[in-house]
Amino acid sequence: MANIVVFGASGQAGREVVAVAKARGHDVTGVGRDPGVQAAAEVAAGHDVAVSAVADLARDPAEFYTEAATALVASGVGRIVVVGIYPLLETAPGVRVVDAPDFPAEHRPFCLGHAAGVEVLARSTADWVVLSPAGLFGGEDRGGYRIGPPDPADQLTYGDFALAVVDEIERPKHHRTQIGIASM
C-alpha cells in the first residue's frame, strides 16, 4: 500500500480522495489548509505520493500554483497527482479550452495560474500527472469514470473522480501529462 499525503483534504475533491484511499488500505495524511510552501515540502517528503487538491482564491493564482508545484517537486515525493481544471484540457492538439476567443476573460487569470503550476511540473524531472474534471463537476456518483478528451456536456462526480485519482496512484498509467476525467 502507498503512503499518500493529500493537500486540500478538507475540500470536496480532497475529502473524497482521502476516503477512497483509506478504504483501499493506503496510509493517508490529510492536510486541510495550506501549511505554507516550506512546510508543504517538508510534509510531503517521505511519502510515496502527494495529491494536490488545493486552491487559495485570496492569492494571485500564478504565484500560488507556481509555489505549490515548486514545493511538491522540492519534496522529492515519488509521484505527484494534481487536481486540474477543465479549461486547461486540449480540444485539439495544442488548443486548450482557455485559449478560445470566447473564453470568459474574468476566468483566464485563475486558469493561467493553474497552467503556471503545470509548467513548473513539466520543467522538473518529477513523475506527475494532472487529472482534470471534464465538463460539470458534481452530482451523484455513477460508480465509474472514463478518460478522454473534454466535452462541456460531460459530468464528473467527486466520488468518481476520487476513484480515478486512487486508481492512478495504484496503477500509474499516465506520466508527465494532463488528462480529462468524466463519469461513466
RARABEL-V972199 format. One record per pair of residues at least 6 apart in sequence whose C-alpha atoms are under 7 Angstrom apart, sorted by the first residue. I is the first residue (numbers start at 0). J is the second residue. Records with the same first field share a line. If there is no record, write none. Layout:
I=J + J
This chain:
0=24 + 25
1=25 + 26 + 47
2=25 + 26 + 27 + 46 + 47 + 48
3=26 + 27 + 28 + 46 + 47 + 48 + 49
4=27 + 28 + 29 + 43 + 46 + 48 + 49 + 50
5=13 + 17 + 28 + 29 + 30 + 49 + 50 + 51
6=29 + 30 + 31 + 50 + 51 + 52 + 53
7=13 + 30 + 31 + 32 + 51 + 52 + 53
8=14 + 17 + 29 + 30 + 31
9=31
11=157
12=52 + 157 + 161
13=52
15=157 + 158 + 161
16=161 + 164 + 165
17=27 + 29
19=161 + 162
20=165
21=27
36=66 + 67 + 70
37=70
39=70
40=70 + 71 + 73 + 74
41=74
43=49 + 71 + 74 + 76
44=74 + 75 + 76
45=76
46=76
47=76 + 77 + 78
48=76 + 77 + 78 + 79
49=76 + 78 + 79 + 80
50=79 + 80 + 81
51=80 + 81 + 82
52=81 + 82
60=108 + 109 + 112 + 113
61=111 + 112 + 113 + 115
64=112 + 113 + 115 + 116
65=115 + 116 + 119
68=116 + 119 + 120
69=119
72=125
77=126
78=126 + 127
79=126 + 127 + 128
80=127 + 128 + 129
81=128 + 129 + 130
82=129 + 130 + 131
83=129 + 130 + 131 + 132
84=131 + 132
85=131 + 132 + 133 + 134
86=95 + 96 + 97 + 110
87=95 + 96 + 97 + 110 + 114
88=95 + 96 + 149 + 179
89=95 + 96
90=96 + 148 + 149
97=107
121=175
126=174 + 175
127=174 + 175
128=173 + 174 + 175 + 176 + 177
129=176 + 177 + 178
130=177 + 178 + 179 + 180
131=178 + 179 + 180
132=155 + 179 + 180 + 181
133=149 + 150 + 151 + 153 + 154 + 155 + 179 + 180 + 181
134=149 + 150 + 151 + 152 + 153 + 154
135=153 + 154 + 155
136=154 + 155 + 156
137=155 + 156 + 157
138=156
139=156
140=156 + 158 + 159
141=159 + 182 + 183
142=159
143=159 + 182 + 183
144=159 + 163 + 180 + 181 + 182 + 183
145=180 + 181 + 182 + 183
146=178 + 179 + 180 + 181
147=178 + 179 + 180
148=179
149=179
153=181
154=181 + 182
155=181 + 182
156=182
159=182
